[in-house]
Amino acid sequence: MKTVDDKLLSQEEIDALLKGQPGSANQKLEDIEVDALGEIGNISMGTAATTLSMLLGQEVKITTPRVSVTTEEELRREYPYPYVLLEVRFVQGLEGSNLLVVQEKDALLISELMMGGAGQPNAEKLDEMRLSAVGEAMNQMMGSAATAISTVFQKKVNISPPDVHYVNLAESNLDLGSQTDYLVKISFRMTIGSLADTEIMQILPLDFARHMVNTLMGSLSQGEAAGKEAAELAAVPAPEPAAAVAAPPQPEAPPAREAPKPGQAPAAEGKTVRPVNFAPLVAAQPEEAGGNLGLLLDIPLEVTVELGRTKRLIKEVLELGVGSVIELEKLAGEPVDVRVNGKLVARGEVVVIDENFGVRITEIITPAERVKQLQ
């Protein structure tokens, strides 16, 4: 006799029924496709984290991704907050678009660090200047991610200049040009030093996700086929040597003659032997230096005079205005650098000739120093 508890489904049975439900979104991707997308995301965002670390001056870590299938309606329910979206379009190697999604508070932190702040944003909303700063950081991240994907796919992958948007997911539509309502969400846990422990997401259409997986599988198959072919060629045995052919009988050698005495020419039957006469050796004349230099004389070169250099933060550059003074690293009276096609060749002092600036050469860089610049 069954009790009431026997009629209740266990949690494992409920999960099994949900997984086997027809049309379930999580069944839109096979396990191998999920693993492949996770590996692509792991490599690309790992490189992007390194790039972001250099830009922010903080250690950035991005953990192993979590891949799931969702829809726009589910995203609106799960993330009804303002976000910064970077739309990335692949124009070479892959065909499709995806989104890099960052929370507003994290975008404020990134923009503050990009502008030279200490990591404590004093603004509550993203203005145009801060949105431009965080957009540049995300742009650099996705550029390095595309380079990493090129290595994985074994072919060149390029993206167009990304578009950055500040939107509310609960109110905006994600127009990714997809032929299906399903989207793939790849989420990562991201830490920025001790300042933030948050989440960052990639969102791409399901058909584009499968296109990436197929491209990856195709590149791996080509690599395996090439390796198998090389292994088969190495395993082919070397051809056996041809059977030895009996050599034709050689005529009997003539009887040996008596060796000539030292200083005496060998005797020859009916022939006169004379010493060999060589032409006199004449020292070769070296070619005139620069004999082919005339072929290069008409090539234009760009000559620039560098007064000095300095480094400034994005915040300081954006604050420049009419009348601002930029302090250079060179001291007053120090010679300026004369560069040809970007390479230092001389130094000199600035002079004025008929109301035009000029440079009087005071020092020529030695050939050894020039060679050192090229290394």
PyMOL commands that set and color helices and strands:
alter all, ss='L'
color gray80, all
select helices_A, chain A and resi 4-7+11-19+25-28+31-56+72-78+104-114+128-153+206-235+293-295+314-318+367-374
alter helices_A, ss='H'
color red, helices_A
select strands_A, chain A and resi 60-62+66-71+82-92+96-103+158-159+163-168+182-192+196-205+303-306+336-340+343-353+356-364
alter strands_A, ss='S'
color yellow, strands_A
deselect
rebuild
show_as cartoon
